[in-house]
C-alpha cells in the first residue's frame, strides 16, 4: 500500500485549462494500492485559489470528502508578482468550498517527518511547495519515502523557443533546483514519456455518459472542452483533434506500477533565472569517464498499451 500526498495545480473544471491533473487525482482514488493522505495545491496551470476549489470539487465527486486539502504557494519562490487570481465565474461556481486550515508546505513537512519512510509525495505541478517544505525542515528530504515528479524533458525538447523547459519546471526553476539539491529520493516522469499516453475523444464520450453530477460526466465534458481548446491553439499538432496527453496520471501510475516505465539513474540540474533557457533541465546520464553522482532517476520509456489498460480499467471502478 502506498500512502501519498498529492501536490497539484489542479485545473480540471476551469475553462481552457488542462485536465490531466484531475485524472491524476481520480487515478489515485481508483487505485486500490494507493491511499490519498492529503491534497496540497500550488500556483501553476491555474492560480492556487482555483486549484484549491477545484480539488475540493473533484474530491467530492469522487466520494472522498474526508481527504484534507491544504492551500499552498500562490506564486513561484522568487517571483511573487506572478501570482494568479481566480475568476469571478469560478468563485461563483465553487467558492462555497473551504479548504482545511494550514499551509501546504507546513502540512507536507509535518506529515512526512511524523512518519519517516511512510509517505510518498507525488508532485504534479511546480515544485514550490516541495522546496518550501524542505526549507522548513531538512528532515523532509530524508524522511520522505520518495518524491515522484511530473516534470522535465530528458531525451528530447519541447520544440518551443518561448518555453524550452517543461512547464512545471519552467514555472519555478529555483524550486526545482532546490529539490534536486536536497538529497531526497527523486523520480521524474517527463514529457518524453507522458506525451505518448493519451485519452481519446471516444474515451471522453464514454465518460460523458456517466450519471449526472458524477466525476465521469464532469471529466468527460472537460475532456472534450480541452481537446477542442488544444486543437484551436495547435491545429497542426499531431493528434490534437483526437486526443490529449495524460501527463500527470502517468506520474501517479509510477507510484504503484513503476514497471510500466523504463528508469535510468541521472544527475540533473536546472537552468534558473529569466534567460531564454529558463527551466531547461541539464541531464547527465552518467556515461562520461568521470560521471557526477546521480541525484534522481528519470523515465525514458513507457509501456503505452499496458498503461492504457491500467488507466481505463482503474477509472471504470469510479
N, C-alpha and C positions, 0 to 999 in steps of 0.2 A: 504494500500500500504506500502510495506517495502522497504526502501532505504538502500542499503548495500554498504560497501566497502569489496571487496573480496581479502583477503591476502593469497597468494598462492605460492607454489613451483612448479608451473605447468610444467609438463614434457611430456604431450601428443605430439608425433611427434619426440621425441628423441629415437633412437633405444634402446631397452632393458629397457625402463623407464615406470613407472606406468602411467596409462591413466585416472584414476578416477578423477583427478583434472580437466582435460579437460572437462569431462562430467559434473562436478560440475559447471563450467563456463557456459556450454551450458544449463544446467537446470535453472540456474539463469536467463539466457537470455530468456528462453522459458516461464517461469512462469509469468503470467500476473499480479501477486501480488507483483513482485519484480522488482525494478529498480536498475541497477548497476551504482553507482555513480563514482566508480573508481576501478581499479585493482592495487594492490601492490604486489611486488614479493619478494621472500626470498629464501635464500640458504636452500636446503633440499633434496628432491628426486633428484634434479638436481642443478647445480650451478645457481646463481642468474642471470647471463647473459643469459643463456639458457632459464630459466623460463620467463624472460622478453621478449625475442624474440619470444618465442612460444606463450605467452599470446597475443602479438600483432598479430601474425599469426591467432590464433583462433578467436579473436575478428573480424578480417577482414572477415574470412569465415562465421562468424555469422551475418555479416552486422552491426556490432557495432563499426565502425571505430571512432566514436566520443567519446567513453569511454576512459578516460585518463589512462595511465599505468605508474606507478612510480616504478623505480628500488629501491630495499631495501637492507637489510643486506646481505653481501657476506659471512658471517661466524657467528657461534654462539657467544654469548656475551663474553664468557671467553676463547674462543679458536679461535683466529684469524688465526691460522695456518691451520684450517680445511676448508678454502675457496676452492671451486671447480673452475674449468676452463672449459669454453665452448670448444667443439671440433671444429677443422677446418671445418669438414663436416657440422656441424650445422650452423656455421657462414657463410659458403658459401651459404647455402640454405636460411637463414633468416636474415643475417646480414645487409640487406638493410633497415630493420625496425628500427625505432628510438623511444625510449620512451619519454614521456613528461619530461620536466625539473623539477627537485626537487627530494627530497628523500622521500621514502615511509613513514618512521616514522613521518617526519615533516608533510606530507600531511594528514596522519591519524589524528594527533593531531589537526591540523588547521581545518580540515573539521568537526570533531566531536565537538570541542569546539565552533565553529561558529554557530552551530545549536543544542543546547543541547536537548537531548532526541529524535532526529530525525534520527540518523544514527545507523544502526546495523553493527557491524564488524563481518564478517564471516572469521575465521582463519582456513585454511585447510592445513597449513604447520607448521613448527616450529614457536614458538611464539616470535622470536627475534624482529621483527618489532613492535609487540604489546607491548612488555615490553619496548622497546626504546621509543615508543610514550608516554607511561605512565610516563616514566622517564623525558621526555622533558616537559610534562605539566601534573601535577597530576589531573587536571580537567577532563582529558580524562576518568578516571575511573568512574566519577560521571555523565559526560555529555553523554556518550555513551548510546544508548537505551538498548543495550545488546551486549555481545560478545559470539558468538556461535562458539565452537571449536571442530574440529575433532581431537581427541587425547585421549590417555589413554586406560586403561583396568580397569574395575571397579568390575566385578563379575566373573573374570577368570584370565588367564595369557597367555602370548604369547607362552609358551612352548619352548622358546629358551634361553639357558644359555648365548649365546653371545649377546643377546639383550632382556633382560627380560622386559624392558619397551617398550611401543608402540613407533614407530619410531619418530613421531613428537615431543613427549615429550623427548625421549631419545636423540634426536639430540641437544637439547638446554634446559636441565632441569633447569638451572639457570633462563632462561627467563620464563619458565612455573611457577616456584615458585614465581617470581616477579609478574606475572599476578594474580596468586591465592591469593597473599597477598595484592593486590591493593584495594580490596573492590568493584570492578566492578561487575555488574550483569553478571554471567557466566553460560553458559550451555555447557556441554561436551557430545559429541557423540563419544563413544569409540568402540574398536574392538569387545566388547561383542555383539553389535548390528550390526555394519557395515559388519561383515563377513557374515551375514545372507542375505544381499541384494545383488544380483548378476546379472551380464549381461552375457548372454549365447553366444555361438558361433553362434547359429541360429540368434539371435538378431543382432550380429555384421555383419553377412552376409547380413541381410536385409538393414542395414545401408550402406553397401558397394555398394548397387545398386543405390545410390543417384547420382545426376548429377556430372560430372567431375568438380573438383575444389570446391565442396561443403563441408560443415562441415561433413555431414553424410558419404560421401565416405572416407574422411580423417580419421574420427573416426572409421569407420568400419575396415579399414586396420590396424589402430593402435590396435584395439581390438584383431584381430587375432594374430598380432605380439606379443602382451603382453601375451595372453593365451599360445601361443607356448613357449615364454620365461619362464613363470612361470612353465610350465609343465617340461621343460628341467631341471630346478633347483630343483623342488619338485615333482618328478613323483609319490610319494606315498601320496601326499596330496589329500584328498578327493575333487573331482570336479575340480582338477587342469587342466585337459584337456578339460573341458566342459564349464567353466565359470570363471569370475573374480569378485572380490568384488567391490562394488561401495561405498567405504568408504566416500569420500568427497561429493558426491551428497546427501547422507543422512543428512549431516550437513546443506546443502542448504535447503533441504526439511524441516528441523526442524524450519527454519525461518517462512515460511508461513503455514506449516502444522504440528505444534507441536503435534497435536493429533495422529499422526502416531506413536509416541513413548510414552513409559511409563517413567515418570520422578520421580526422588527421590532427595530430598534435602540431601546434604552431606557436610562433611568437608574433603577436600582433600589437601594433601601436597605432595611434590616431593623429592625423594632421589637425591641429587645433587652430583657432584664430579665424579671421574673416577673409582669408585669401581665396583664390579660385579653387584650391584643393581642400577646402574646409570639409571635415568629416570623412575624408578618404582614409581607409584602413591600409596600413603598410603591413603586408603579411609575409612572414618568413616561414617557409615550410620545413626548415631545419635541414636543408640539403647541402649547405655550404661546408667548407672544410672545417671551419670553427663556428658552428651554429650557435645562436643565442639559446638561452634556456626557454623552454616552452612556458607560456603563461595561459594557454587555453587549448581547447580542441575546437575545430571548425568542421562543419558538414560540407562535403564536396560532392556528394551524390545522394539520390533518394530513389527508393523503390516506388515508382509512381502508382502502379496498379495496386500494390499492397496498401499504400496509404489511402487510396481512394476507397478501397473496401472497408478499411478500418473507420474512415471518416463517415461514410454514408451509413454503415451499419450501426455506428455509435449514435448518430443523430436520430436514427429510427427508434431508439429507446426513449426519446424525449416525448 
